[in-house]
Amino acid sequence: MINSDYALRGRNLSFSFAEVPVLHGVDIELPWGSLTAIAGPNGAGKSTLLEILAGVRQSLTGSVERADEVALVVQRVSAPDTLPLTVREVVAMGTWGVARRGSARGSTELSAKERKARVAGALERVQLADLAAAPFNALSGGQRQRTLLAQGIARRARIFLLDEPAAGLDAESRNRTRAMLAEEARRGAAVACVSHDEDAIADADFVIRLESGRRLSAQLSPHSR
Ligand SMILES: Nc1ncnc2c1ncn2[C@@H]1O[C@H](COP(=O)(O)OP(=O)(O)OP(=O)(O)O)[C@@H](O)[C@H]1O
């Protein structure tokens, strides 16, 4: 059983693409109420690790224990052109199949009113209420990221895993997302963010560095709360 200090714990995680190893026995833990930066050079295995933590890829070895719902915010997401979705609809997907917390799974589905309130609240929290009716595909990269963050907030996920785009976000957009992630951590969530941005890395509570698929160190940042 997962230690209650940790929202997520991965042990001995390894992965290969077409028999080329890209992760080697990585251990990682994400404490509640903290922001962890996953850093390292291009190709180090950061995105692959994040996908394994989220459960969208299966590690070849070891295990991942998750103590709550996970929201995965990936790079370069778009909606199919044949399925035009508004920002509000993308956020509302976060409430699909969700039972009220404390009730048996599926026994007490959210009411339409609760869904609406959750979606509106999540949009406010990521400062996208003004764009609720806009097509998702018309948003900037940073706004799309925040929409997916809102989807997780609407689901009441308490573990947020983000793959920060390597390029394409301006400083204001990066800072805004960073402030939102810090706020989620302050509210008690476990947040991990793949990052190339030295300022974001310096701001994190913990830094996990990967190089050639191996974890180098876990350091307490000087800014640790
Ligand atoms: N779908 C794939 N098929 C084959 N190889 C892949 C695939 N995805 C990633 N790789 C390879 O796996 C290794 C790790 O990739 P990954 O995307 O996890 O690294 P990263 O640290 O996130 O890199 P970046 O900072 O450039 O996003 C790289 O060598 C990459 O080329």
The ligand as an SDF file (V2000), in Angstrom:
LIG
                    3D

 31 33  0  0  0  0  0  0  0  0999 V2000
    7.3310    6.8400  -30.2480 N   0  0  0  0  0  0  0  0  0  0  0  0
    8.6590    6.6610  -30.1790 C   0  0  0  0  0  0  0  0  0  0  0  0
    9.2690    5.7300  -30.9350 N   0  0  0  0  0  0  0  0  0  0  0  0
   10.6060    5.5370  -30.8620 C   0  0  0  0  0  0  0  0  0  0  0  0
   11.4290    6.2360  -30.0460 N   0  0  0  0  0  0  0  0  0  0  0  0
   10.8720    7.1890  -29.2790 C   0  0  0  0  0  0  0  0  0  0  0  0
    9.4680    7.4520  -29.2910 C   0  0  0  0  0  0  0  0  0  0  0  0
    9.2040    8.4380  -28.4130 N   0  0  0  0  0  0  0  0  0  0  0  0
   10.3930    8.7880  -27.8790 C   0  0  0  0  0  0  0  0  0  0  0  0
   11.3840    8.0430  -28.3890 N   0  0  0  0  0  0  0  0  0  0  0  0
   12.8170    8.1210  -28.0190 C   0  0  0  0  0  0  0  0  0  0  0  0
   12.9340    7.8360  -26.6410 O   0  0  0  0  0  0  0  0  0  0  0  0
   13.8930    8.6630  -26.0140 C   0  0  0  0  0  0  0  0  0  0  0  0
   13.2310    9.4220  -24.8570 C   0  0  0  0  0  0  0  0  0  0  0  0
   12.2400   10.3060  -25.4070 O   0  0  0  0  0  0  0  0  0  0  0  0
   11.3920   11.2820  -24.4950 P   0  0  0  0  0  0  0  0  0  0  0  0
   10.4510   11.9830  -25.3980 O   0  0  0  0  0  0  0  0  0  0  0  0
   10.8550   10.5420  -23.3350 O   0  0  0  0  0  0  0  0  0  0  0  0
   12.5440   12.2810  -23.9920 O   0  0  0  0  0  0  0  0  0  0  0  0
   12.3790   13.7420  -23.3560 P   0  0  0  0  0  0  0  0  0  0  0  0
   13.4020   13.8040  -22.2590 O   0  0  0  0  0  0  0  0  0  0  0  0
   10.9740   13.9900  -22.9950 O   0  0  0  0  0  0  0  0  0  0  0  0
   12.8390   14.6610  -24.5610 O   0  0  0  0  0  0  0  0  0  0  0  0
   12.4140   16.1930  -24.9490 P   0  0  0  0  0  0  0  0  0  0  0  0
   13.0510   17.0670  -23.9100 O   0  0  0  0  0  0  0  0  0  0  0  0
   13.0440   16.3720  -26.2870 O   0  0  0  0  0  0  0  0  0  0  0  0
   10.9170   16.2680  -24.9810 O   0  0  0  0  0  0  0  0  0  0  0  0
   14.4400    9.5610  -27.0980 C   0  0  0  0  0  0  0  0  0  0  0  0
   15.6430    9.0030  -27.5620 O   0  0  0  0  0  0  0  0  0  0  0  0
   13.3880    9.5100  -28.1750 C   0  0  0  0  0  0  0  0  0  0  0  0
   13.9540    9.6890  -29.4520 O   0  0  0  0  0  0  0  0  0  0  0  0
  1  2  1  0
  2  3  1  0
  2  7  2  0
  3  4  2  0
  4  5  1  0
  5  6  2  0
  6  7  1  0
  6 10  1  0
  7  8  1  0
  8  9  2  0
  9 10  1  0
 10 11  1  0
 11 12  1  0
 11 30  1  0
 12 13  1  0
 13 14  1  0
 13 28  1  0
 14 15  1  0
 15 16  1  0
 16 17  2  0
 16 18  1  0
 16 19  1  0
 19 20  1  0
 20 21  2  0
 20 22  1  0
 20 23  1  0
 23 24  1  0
 24 25  2  0
 24 26  1  0
 24 27  1  0
 28 29  1  0
 28 30  1  0
 30 31  1  0
M  END
$$$$
